Amino acid sequence: MKFTQFELKGKDGTSLQAYSWTPGLLKKTRALFVIIHGMAEHALRYQPFANFLTSQGFSVYALDLRGHGKTAGSVDKLGILSEEEGWERMLSDVDLLIEKAKTENPGLSVVLFGHSMGTILARQYHARRGETLAGLILSGVIYPLGLLSPIGKLLTNLEILRIGKEGKSHLLHKMNFGSHNRPFMPARTEFDWLSRKEEEVDAYVEDPFCGSIFTTGFYKNLLSGISSLEKPGALSKIPKQVPIYIYGGEKDPVGKFGRALIHLENLYRLQGVKDITIKIYKNGRHESNNEINREEVFQDLQDWLDTHILH
């Protein structure tokens, strides 16, 4: 496997840190796999996932989203997006990454993967440009947040007035993440809800680029992204032929303990998508790829990829 770190330039000139993992000289690339990571983490956390995918013949591409990881540049800049249209610019960055992957590998099909907040970006890309994809994979699906309620929207706007768009809001952080650990009390850490695998949780806790309190402006952009997918007709133009794979944990509080996955499956079926596979792992938490049954998760994904993409 060959690992490459490179820079992309956003359409507004922002420097984006990006990465690729390729099978190397001894194994031919059969298809492309693009990863969109979740909130308050970064792309290099997906190294084991990329290792697995390259062993299956994929060239894997990912970037640190705006306000995240090395794209943010430093810990104090985590959660800061563009002054204007931050969410749309993140979508544009994903488009640039996919085009980069296709340019370097002409003629190969593209699978788009999103985890947690990344599922919102992946679903929006699929809704707008899904005809360019060979498959859509969603992990750790977000259920419509409490932030979307009238109170949530009001509090977000009040926090912006109180501390500005770059102010880091403990209130919104608590509203978004505060209840996640309750099902696992007494909890060993603040992030036990991520996985039953203690070393993975500890790695997250010890990573300065993970788990940060984000800005009010970031939450405003997140609201914008989720709201656009909740609008009537938002999914009406999705390509019906693109297969979708949805997976997550039965004990994932972010996905309302599996209900988010079923909700999303039903939503897509109502739009006429027939090829949908859903996997809910017993006792699994938010990060299925970092769970104690990761080998099972990867094997199930490999089976799906073999059937739908690599056949």
GIDAPE-V291956 format. One record per backbone hydrogen bond with DSSP energy under -1.0 kcal/mol. CO is the residue of the C=O (numbers start at 1). NH is the residue of the N-H. Records with the same first field share a line. If there is no record, write none. Layout:
CO=NH / NH
//
This chain:
2=22
4=20
6=18
8=16
10=13
14=10
16=8
17=64
18=6
19=62
20=4
21=60
22=2
31=59
32=111
33=61
34=113
36=115
40=211
42=45
43=46
44=47
46=50
47=51
48=52
49=53
50=54
51=55
53=58
54=57
57=30 / 31
59=33
60=21
61=35
62=19
65=68
67=79
68=72
69=73
74=77
75=78
77=80
85=89
86=90
87=91
88=92
89=93
90=94
91=95
92=96
93=97
94=98
95=99
96=100
97=101
98=102
99=103
100=104
105=108
109=32
110=134
111=34
112=137
113=36
114=139
115=118
116=119
117=120 / 121
118=122
119=123
120=124
121=125
122=126
123=127
124=128
125=129
126=130
129=132
130=133
135=112
136=245
137=114
138=247
139=116
145=148
146=149
149=153
150=154
151=155
152=156
153=157
154=158
155=159
156=160
157=161
158=162
159=163
160=164
164=167
165=217
167=216
169=173
170=174
171=175
172=176
173=177
174=178
177=180
179=182
181=184
182=185
191=194
193=286
194=287
197=201
198=202
199=203
200=204
201=205
202=206
207=210
214=169
215=219
216=220
217=221
218=222
219=223
220=224
221=225
222=226
223=227
224=228
226=230
231=234
233=236
235=238
243=136
244=277
245=138
246=279
247=140
248=281
249=252
252=257
253=256
254=143
255=260
256=259
258=262
259=263
260=264
261=265
262=266
263=267
264=268
265=269
266=270
268=273
269=272
274=276
275=244
277=246
279=248
281=250 / 284
284=251
286=288
287=290
288=291
291=294
293=297
294=298
295=299
296=300
297=301
298=302
299=303
300=304
301=305
302=306
303=307
304=308
305=309 / 310
//
